[in-house]
Amino acid sequence: MSIKKAIELVGIYYGKALTLEYVHKKVAWALYQVWKIADKEKENETN
């Protein structure tokens, strides 16, 4: 996943978090959602 795509997804999930009353830490929740997606992807790049 590119950083550009990750940032885009964080914005989308943050917007979703704003609508969820049970989510108290909106940014953390959005980052976690994107992390789960990125973690599942197989990256071909070597760090």
C-alpha positions in Angstrom: 0.0 0.0 0.0 1.3 3.4 -0.9 1.4 6.2 1.7 -0.9 8.2 -0.5 -3.5 5.4 -0.4 -3.0 5.0 3.4 -3.6 8.7 4.0 -6.7 8.6 1.8 -8.1 5.6 3.7 -7.4 7.2 7.1 -9.5 10.1 6.0 -12.3 7.8 4.9 -12.2 5.9 8.2 -12.0 9.0 10.2 -15.2 10.3 8.6 -16.8 7.0 9.5 -15.5 7.2 13.1 -17.2 10.6 13.5 -20.6 8.8 13.0 -19.9 6.1 15.5 -20.8 7.0 19.0 -18.9 4.1 20.6 -15.6 5.2 19.1 -14.0 7.6 21.5 -10.5 7.9 19.9 -11.5 8.7 16.4 -7.9 9.1 14.9 -6.6 5.9 16.6 -9.6 3.9 15.4 -9.1 5.2 11.8 -5.4 4.4 11.9 -6.1 0.9 13.3 -8.6 0.2 10.5 -6.1 1.1 7.8 -3.3 -0.8 9.6 -5.5 -4.0 9.4 -5.9 -3.5 5.7 -2.2 -2.8 5.1 -1.1 -5.7 7.3 -3.1 -8.1 5.2 -1.6 -6.9 1.9 1.5 -8.7 0.7 4.1 -6.1 0.0 6.7 -6.9 -2.7 9.0 -4.1 -1.6 11.9 -4.7 0.7 12.3 -2.2 3.6 
